[in-house]
Amino acid sequence: MKNNGKNSNYMTIHIEKLEILAIIGILNFERVKKQRIVIDAKMEYRFQENQFINYAEVISIIETMIISKEYQLLEDAVMDIQEKILKKYSQINKLYIKISKPDIIKNANVALSIEYLSEN
């Protein structure tokens, strides 16, 4: 079915299973040795000509922030990443970010997520 409204095409970008080795966490051993973290993100936006979201740039933002800031709390990491992405891409009306630490607990995958929904 074709959408006749040129300016009303909503798109969703999915970034799945982005793996990064980084210092993250509050436990003593987490501050010394890098651990594997996995990030999933989903961004919904209204696509308009020349106003697309560069997913490679979003991945670079996430990687740079996680690696350089060596967060103690996952909460700080997801909030900072959310703020940076929304500042760069104001056309996003929904943003979901999840950070998982799959190796921190032997028999569980621990994760934290945040979701943004525009009021517009």
C-alpha positions, 0 to 999 in steps of 0.5 A: 500500500503506497502512502500518498503523503510524502512527508508522513513516512515513519521509519524505524531503525534497529541496531541489534547486538552491537558488541563493545568491550569496555570498562563499565560497572561499579564492582572492583573487577569491572573497573580493571578489566574490560567486559563485553556489553551488548547494545540494542537500539530502536529509533522511530522518525519521520523520514523526509527528503535529506533528513535521514538518520545515519545509523553508522553515525549513531553506532559511532556515538554509542561506541565512543561514549561507552568506551571513553566515559567508562561509566560506573552506572548503566543508568548514566550510560543510557541517559547520556547516549539518549541525550546525545542521539536526540540532540543530533537527530531532533526528528526522532519521536521514539528512542529505545536503548538497551545495554546488556552485560551478558557475562557478568552473572554466570546464568543470566543476562543482565540489562537496563533500558530506557525509552523516550517518546516525544510529546509531539 
